[in-house]
């Protein structure tokens, strides 16, 4: 995979087929697999979606083995055997939408807009996408921002670009085909009485075709099982999904996993012991594990947006990552 999460931007004006005009634009990013364009829309069209028997099939939801978790975090396993993923808003100054609202907005996005970028989404997937059969897979994921809350005076667009996002997978039956990203700050999106987007707000959305055979993000239950089985260590905290630094897109968000005791890893610096691991997709569509490669005193602020706003990386987010081999491999 090329460094496709570096999104380029271009403007595309689509005639208003319905009698709807938007004073603000919606930003859409497609692709974490190619250097694909950012699409800027000035109008949207509703595309009706129908269902067939296959769309009624629920995707298989993985469960977690309680023996993989320390006693203190086993109460984070729900009655359905899945992890209960909790999160706190980045800053009380900036209201955030919840999972239900994010899912509703994502469904409207797919229904209103996905047909216009279907070729790009199919290219991402390397297979046809069945828009008429798509439905939310069942759970949305909150991807924490890589950065601390911005200061006063930061523009709304820049704040959204660097902020947290909801990742909403869409399935055809039990198979994921699209990932929709919705800014957690998408309080400016308006839906009409039919659930269609009547005001898209600004800088709120992204779409990603999911390569055949993958799930984006990797379900945290599978991440827990993989790390516990590979290291022999119990997981000491519920995994946290974290956006990577810009320009990496939502599809490359990483699960931060903390083990009960140190894990022996080997990277470019040799053998060392760590407790914080980062799991997800890197430069190839394979699940890989990374650790912090940040040196003491490394620069941890970044300039984002046209106004050059300085954002500081959250304490848990490494300024640099390196992929590792675990154990004695």
Secondary structure, DSSP 8 states (H G I E B T S, - for coil): --STTS-EEEE-----SSS---SS-EEEE--SSS--EEEEES----------GGGGS--------GGGB-GGGGGGB-TTSSB------S-TTS----HHHHHHHHHHHHHHHGGGGHHHHHHHHTS---GGGEEEEEEEEEEB-SB----TT--HHHHHHHS-EEEEEEEETTEEEEEEEEETT-TT-EE-TTS-EEE--SS-EEEEE--TT--SS--HHHHHHHHHHHH---B-S--EEE--STTS-GGG-EEEEEEEEEEEEEETTEEEEEEEEEEEE-SSSSEEEEEE---TT---EEEETTTTEEEEB-TTS-SSEEE-EETT-
